[in-house]
Amino acid sequence: MGSAPVRRAAPRRCGCPTAARTRRSPITPSIAEFLTTWSFDPVAAAAIAIGAVLYGWGLGAVARRGGSWPAWRAWCFYLLGLGSFVWVQFGFLGTWSHDLRWAFTTRIALLIFLVPMMVALGAPIGLMRAAFGPRGVEVLEAVLRSRPLRLMGNAIFAPLVPFFGFLIFLTPLAAPLRLDPGWSVAITLLVPFAGLLITLPIVEDTHNRSSTFIIFEFLLALVELLLDAIPGILLRLNGSVLDGVAAATHTVAGAALPHWFPAPLHDQHLSGDFLWFLAEIADLPVIIALFTRWSRVDRRDAKQVDDLSDEEYEAAVRAHLGQS
């Protein structure tokens, strides 16, 4: 991660650090400390700058083509989309992601759920359609119709990505993901990117789905609402440290742990609590988006039927009955 913060040494109650860790209370930081802790992450800063410049280029391109773009969309992109990324990466969760399991798992859950959903409010795909010329729009649509993106944006497949990703937290592989600087860089870039590939096609309705298919997606999303709770529940109920790191870590050599720092097993339990909560909450916007998409498609189908002449309607009915 970025440069580590300077942490004040907590007063010790005795000469034994282990005894101090077992007696300190509370086991979570204060609200003030959670809100004011920060550190700089150059990788995240570069990604934010690129996203801000590209979106700004799109706004300029729309204006040069004589079009307009809703101001509230731009505000959502910059304040909520990029702003949530800043808060996650530069704030408490990014600062303590190396040391705390619950900060690490919560950070990843927010990067794949919250940040892409906030970015989607800015409708970046819609902005690209408005900014590009005919050739550019043709290329964009071809990319959106490609098999990988159609798979990622499928509400049947999309929730399985975070589910299987969160299962890694139940294995020793979670330790290098949290402690290795290289993996930290990869997580900062790849996790929100994967979240965008999952979220944008669903929210911006880039695929032409039938109402029957959307209903099927909706029912499976309800099933996955229960499935996503499994990793968090297993982290919470397990009585051993699953990633094999049974000692507290430090980002600053020799620095004393804060008074609220939890023991490793309790840290794992807290990560399970937060992961369980966030995974369940994050499924609700997907269900709402699917319901909105179904309503839109249903209105479109109804309008197509209303626009048919009597002869065309009778021919469609006969064709349907003949196929049945």
C-alpha positions in Angstrom: 0.0 0.0 0.0 1.0 3.6 0.2 3.2 5.2 2.7 2.4 4.0 6.2 1.0 6.5 8.8 2.9 7.6 11.8 1.2 5.9 14.7 1.4 7.0 18.3 2.5 4.5 20.8 -0.3 3.4 23.2 0.5 3.5 26.9 1.3 0.1 28.3 -0.3 -1.2 31.4 2.6 -3.5 32.3 6.0 -4.4 30.9 4.6 -7.4 29.0 3.2 -6.6 25.5 1.2 -9.8 25.4 -0.5 -9.0 28.7 -1.3 -5.5 27.5 -2.9 -6.9 24.4 -5.1 -9.3 26.3 -6.4 -6.6 28.7 -6.9 -3.6 26.5 -10.4 -2.4 25.7 -12.2 -1.5 23.4 -11.3 -3.7 20.5 -12.4 -1.3 17.7 -11.2 2.2 17.0 -13.2 5.2 18.0 -15.4 6.9 15.3 -13.1 9.9 15.3 -10.0 7.8 14.7 -11.8 5.8 12.0 -12.8 9.0 10.2 -9.5 10.9 10.5 -6.9 8.2 9.8 -5.5 8.4 6.4 -2.4 7.6 4.2 -1.4 8.3 0.7 -1.6 5.5 -1.9 0.2 6.5 -5.2 -1.3 3.6 -7.2 -4.8 4.6 -6.2 -4.0 8.3 -6.9 -2.8 7.4 -10.4 -6.0 5.4 -11.1 -8.2 8.2 -9.8 -6.4 10.8 -11.9 -6.8 8.7 -15.1 -10.5 8.1 -14.4 -11.1 11.8 -13.7 -9.3 12.9 -16.9 -11.1 10.3 -19.1 -14.5 11.3 -17.8 -13.7 14.9 -18.3 -12.6 14.2 -21.9 -15.9 12.5 -22.4 -17.8 15.6 -21.1 -15.7 17.8 -23.4 -16.4 15.5 -26.4 -20.1 15.6 -25.8 -20.0 19.4 -25.6 -18.0 19.7 -28.8 -20.6 17.5 -30.6 -23.3 19.9 -29.6 -24.8 17.6 -27.0 -25.3 17.9 -23.3 -24.8 15.6 -20.3 -26.7 15.7 -17.1 -24.7 17.6 -14.5 -25.9 15.4 -11.7 -24.3 12.4 -13.5 -20.9 14.1 -13.5 -21.2 15.1 -9.9 -22.1 11.5 -9.0 -19.1 10.2 -10.9 -16.6 12.5 -9.3 -18.0 12.9 -5.7 -19.6 9.5 -5.1 -17.6 7.3 -7.6 -14.1 8.6 -7.3 -14.8 10.0 -3.9 -15.7 6.5 -2.5 -12.5 5.1 -4.0 -10.5 7.9 -2.3 -12.2 7.2 1.1 -11.6 3.4 0.9 -8.0 3.6 -0.3 -6.7 6.7 1.6 -8.8 6.3 4.7 -8.7 4.0 7.7 -9.4 0.8 5.7 -6.6 1.4 3.2 -4.2 2.5 6.0 -4.8 -0.5 8.1 -5.4 -3.1 5.4 -2.0 -4.6 5.9 -2.4 -5.1 9.6 -6.1 -5.8 10.2 -8.0 -8.7 8.7 -11.3 -6.9 9.1 -9.9 -3.7 7.4 -8.6 -5.8 4.5 -11.7 -7.8 3.9 -14.0 -4.8 4.3 -11.8 -2.8 1.9 -12.0 -5.5 -0.8 -15.8 -5.9 -0.3 -16.3 -2.1 -0.8 -14.0 -2.0 -3.8 -16.0 -4.7 -5.6 -19.5 -3.6 -4.4 -19.7 0.0 -3.3 -17.1 1.8 -5.6 -18.4 0.3 -8.9 -22.0 1.1 -7.9 -21.2 4.7 -7.2 -19.2 5.0 -10.4 -22.2 3.5 -12.3 -24.3 6.5 -11.1 -22.2 8.6 -13.5 -23.2 6.3 -16.4 -19.7 6.1 -18.0 -20.9 3.8 -20.7 -23.7 6.2 -21.6 -21.2 9.0 -21.7 -19.0 7.1 -24.1 -22.0 6.5 -26.4 -22.7 10.2 -26.4 -19.0 11.2 -26.8 -18.0 8.8 -29.6 -18.6 9.1 -33.2 -20.5 6.4 -35.2 -17.3 4.4 -35.7 -16.5 4.6 -32.0 -20.0 3.6 -30.9 -19.8 0.6 -33.3 -16.6 -0.5 -31.7 -18.0 0.1 -28.2 -21.1 -2.0 -28.9 -18.9 -4.8 -30.3 -16.9 -4.8 -27.1 -20.0 -4.8 -25.0 -21.4 -7.7 -27.0 -18.3 -9.8 -26.7 -18.6 -13.1 -24.8 -16.4 -12.2 -21.8 -18.3 -9.0 -21.1 -21.7 -10.6 -21.7 -20.7 -13.3 -19.2 -19.4 -10.8 -16.6 -22.5 -8.6 -16.9 -24.8 -11.6 -16.5 -26.7 -11.3 -13.2 -26.6 -15.1 -13.0 -22.8 -15.2 -13.2 -21.8 -11.9 -11.7 -22.6 -12.6 -8.0 -20.5 -15.8 -8.2 -17.3 -13.8 -8.8 -17.2 -12.1 -5.3 -18.5 -15.3 -3.7 -15.6 -17.5 -4.9 -13.2 -14.6 -4.3 -14.4 -14.3 -0.7 -13.8 -18.0 -0.2 -10.1 -17.3 -0.5 -10.3 -15.6 2.9 -11.0 -19.1 4.4 -7.6 -20.3 3.2 -3.9 -19.6 3.9 -3.8 -17.7 0.5 -5.4 -14.8 2.3 -2.1 -14.0 4.1 0.0 -13.1 1.0 -2.9 -11.2 -0.4 -3.0 -9.0 2.6 0.8 -8.8 3.4 2.5 -8.7 0.0 2.9 -5.2 -1.5 2.6 -6.6 -5.0 -0.8 -8.1 -4.3 -1.8 -4.9 -2.7 -1.2 -3.0 -5.9 -3.1 -5.7 -7.9 -6.1 -5.6 -5.6 -6.2 -1.8 -5.8 -6.5 -1.9 -9.6 -8.1 -5.2 -10.4 -10.8 -5.6 -7.8 -12.7 -2.3 -8.6 -12.1 -3.0 -12.4 -13.8 -6.5 -12.0 -16.6 -4.8 -10.0 -17.2 -2.4 -12.9 -17.3 -5.2 -15.4 -20.0 -6.8 -13.2 -22.0 -3.7 -12.3 -22.0 -1.4 -15.4 -23.8 -3.9 -17.8 -26.5 -4.6 -15.2 -27.0 -1.0 -14.1 -26.7 0.6 -17.6 -28.6 -2.2 -19.3 -26.1 -2.7 -22.1 -27.5 -6.2 -23.1 -30.8 -6.8 -24.9 -32.5 -9.3 -22.5 -35.9 -10.8 -22.8 -38.4 -10.3 -19.9 -38.3 -14.1 -19.3 -34.5 -14.1 -19.0 -34.6 -11.2 -16.6 -37.1 -12.9 -14.4 -34.8 -16.0 -14.3 -31.9 -13.7 -13.3 -34.0 -12.1 -10.6 -34.9 -15.5 -9.0 -31.3 -16.6 -9.1 -30.2 -13.3 -7.5 -32.5 -14.1 -4.6 -30.8 -17.5 -4.2 -27.4 -15.8 -4.3 -28.5 -13.4 -1.6 -28.3 -16.4 0.8 -25.2 -17.9 -0.9 -23.1 -14.7 -0.4 -23.4 -15.0 3.4 -21.5 -18.2 3.6 -17.9 -16.9 3.6 -18.6 -14.3 6.2 -20.5 -16.8 8.4 -17.6 -19.3 8.2 -15.0 -16.6 9.1 -17.2 -15.6 12.1 -17.8 -19.1 13.5 -14.4 -20.7 12.9 -12.3 -21.1 16.1 -8.9 -21.1 14.5 -6.9 -18.5 12.5 -7.5 -19.6 8.9 -4.8 -17.6 7.1 -2.1 -18.9 9.4 -1.0 -15.4 10.6 -1.5 -15.9 14.3 0.6 -12.9 15.4 -0.1 -9.2 14.9 1.6 -7.5 12.0 3.3 -4.1 11.9 3.7 -1.7 9.0 6.2 0.4 11.1 9.0 -1.7 12.6 8.9 -1.5 16.3 5.7 0.5 16.5 3.5 -0.2 19.4 0.0 -1.5 18.6 -2.9 0.9 19.3 -5.0 0.2 22.4 -7.9 -1.0 20.4 -6.0 -3.5 18.2 -7.8 -6.9 18.4 -6.3 -10.3 18.9 -5.8 -12.3 15.6 -8.8 -14.6 16.1 -11.1 -11.8 17.1 -9.8 -9.8 14.1 -10.9 -12.7 11.9 -14.3 -12.8 13.6 -14.8 -9.1 13.0 -13.8 -9.6 9.3 -16.5 -12.2 9.1 -19.1 -10.0 10.6 -18.4 -7.1 8.3 -18.1 -9.3 5.2 -21.4 -11.0 6.0 -23.1 -7.7 6.4 -21.7 -6.1 3.3 -22.2 -9.1 1.0 -25.9 -9.2 2.0 -26.4 -5.5 1.6 -24.6 -5.4 -1.7 -27.0 -7.8 -3.3 -30.0 -5.4 -2.8 -28.9 -2.9 -5.5 -28.5 -5.8 -7.9 -32.0 -7.0 -7.2 -33.3 -3.4 -7.6 -31.4 -3.0 -10.9 -32.9 -6.2 -12.2 -36.4 -5.2 -11.2 -35.9 -1.8 -12.9 -34.5 -3.5 -16.0 -37.5 -5.9 -16.1 -39.9 -3.0 -15.8 -38.2 -1.2 -18.7 -38.2 -4.3 -20.9 -41.8 -5.0 -20.0 -42.9 -1.5 -21.1 -40.8 -1.9 -24.3 -42.5 -5.2 -25.2 -46.0 -3.8 -24.4 -45.3 -0.8 -26.6 -44.2 -3.1 -29.5 -47.5 -5.0 -29.2 -49.5 -1.8 -29.1 -47.8 -0.5 -32.2 -48.8 -3.6 -34.2 -51.7 -3.4 -36.6 -54.6 -5.8 -36.2 -53.3 -7.9 -39.1 -49.8 -8.0 -37.7 -51.1 -8.9 -34.3 -53.2 -11.8 -35.6 -50.3 -13.0 -37.7 -48.0 -12.9 -34.5 -50.7 -14.9 -32.5 -51.0 -17.5 -35.2 -47.2 -17.8 -35.4 -47.0 -18.2 -31.6 -49.8 -20.8 -31.5 -48.2 -22.7 -34.4 -44.8 -22.8 -32.6 -46.6 -24.0 -29.4 
